[in-house]
Amino acid sequence: MGMKENGMGYEVIRSAGTGDHLVLTFHGTGASADQLHGLARTLLPEAHVVSPQGDVSEHGAARFFRRKAEGVYDMEDLAQRIEQMATFVQGEITRTGVAHVTGIGYSNGANILAATAIKHPGLFDAMALMHPLIPWVPDPEPGLAAKRILVTAGRQDPICPPDLTQGLADWFTAQMADCIVAWHPGGHEIQQTEIDCLADFLR
């Protein structure tokens, strides 16, 4: 595990790498910065891995932005958090001096990753969005063309309706991104098949 530090208001775990690749991981609601950090280190041992901790508390559960109810986002707050995250990510790119940037997010982490990349498409080369929920149709974004995107999801996910998941993937494809979707038969949990898909995607 790397060092826990601060950056842009986030508590951050950073593990230095030797390669030209930066991986940022974004945890799900109620988890902590280390939820995906070790996984990223295992799958990409040469990479710099940076994992911020969400700085919004929802009844004590850490998140990256506020929501009004399940699946109902505080869009004003989200807009501010996107800019905060974009500044943070750009700072890490500058700090590490890398050429390749990958984001991995689960649930709320996938949502802040997707929302930030949609607004700032130049930040990430590749994204793995595990159980994302983007409950609006974004405006067209030609800057996402040729980006590599993996979406993983559960067919019975009670939090992320499969039709919205597919709709997001279709939207990325319409932006000419290289988007693939990997389904498992379960719900909102991360299953081993998703980890396997993620490993293949990162290779």
ABEGO torsion letter per residue (X at the ends): XBBBBBBGGBBBBBBBBABABBBBBBBBBGBBAAAAAAAAAAABAABBBBBBBBABBBGGBBBABBBABBGBBBAAAAAAAAAAAAAAAAAAAAAAGBABBBBBBBEAAAAAAAAAAAABAAABABBBBBGBBBABBBBBBAAABGBBBBBBBBAABAABBAAAAAAAAAAAAAAGBBBBBBBBABBABBBAAAAAAAAAAAX
